Amino acid sequence: MNLGFGEVAIILVVALLLFGPKKLPQLGRAAGQTLHEFKRGMKNVMEDEDETKRKIDANK
């Protein structure tokens, strides 16, 4: 899903109209933190999966 400049601009304008200029920085910060936590969780899952595979391979 690739968004162009026009689509991003429309999304920002709609968000500005819905939430107002005071809420947008808070919403952006919350979205960034959520994305960061999601990436950290996925990294942990991948590391756990790799560790499990190594243990299985070591027992063969």
C-alpha positions as CSV (number, residue, x, y, z in Angstrom):
1,M,0.0,0.0,0.0
2,N,1.8,3.1,-1.2
3,L,0.3,6.5,-0.4
4,G,1.2,9.5,-2.6
5,F,1.5,13.0,-1.4
6,G,-2.1,13.8,-2.3
7,E,-3.5,11.0,-0.3
8,V,-1.4,11.8,2.7
9,A,-2.5,15.5,2.5
10,I,-6.1,14.5,2.4
11,I,-5.7,12.2,5.4
12,L,-4.0,15.0,7.4
13,V,-6.7,17.6,6.5
14,V,-9.4,15.2,7.6
15,A,-7.6,14.4,10.8
16,L,-7.1,18.1,11.5
17,L,-10.8,18.7,11.0
18,L,-11.9,15.7,13.1
19,F,-9.5,16.2,16.0
20,G,-8.3,19.8,15.9
21,P,-4.8,21.2,15.9
22,K,-4.3,20.6,19.7
23,K,-4.9,16.9,19.6
24,L,-2.9,16.1,16.4
25,P,0.5,16.1,18.1
26,Q,-0.8,13.8,20.9
27,L,-2.3,11.4,18.3
28,G,0.9,11.4,16.3
29,R,3.0,10.6,19.4
30,A,0.6,7.9,20.4
31,A,0.7,6.3,16.9
32,G,4.5,6.5,16.9
33,Q,4.8,4.8,20.3
34,T,2.3,2.1,19.3
35,L,4.3,1.4,16.1
36,H,7.5,1.2,18.2
37,E,6.0,-1.2,20.6
38,F,4.6,-3.3,17.8
39,K,8.0,-3.5,16.1
40,R,9.7,-4.4,19.5
41,G,7.1,-7.2,20.0
42,M,7.6,-8.6,16.5
43,K,11.4,-8.6,17.1
44,N,11.0,-10.5,20.3
45,V,8.7,-13.0,18.6
46,M,11.2,-13.5,15.8
47,E,14.1,-13.9,18.3
48,D,12.1,-16.5,20.2
49,E,11.3,-18.4,17.0
50,D,15.0,-18.4,16.0
51,E,16.0,-19.7,19.5
52,T,13.4,-22.4,19.3
53,K,14.7,-23.5,15.9
54,R,18.3,-23.6,17.2
55,K,17.2,-25.8,20.1
56,I,15.3,-28.2,17.9
57,D,18.3,-28.4,15.5
58,A,20.7,-29.0,18.4
59,N,18.6,-31.9,19.6
60,K,18.6,-33.7,16.3
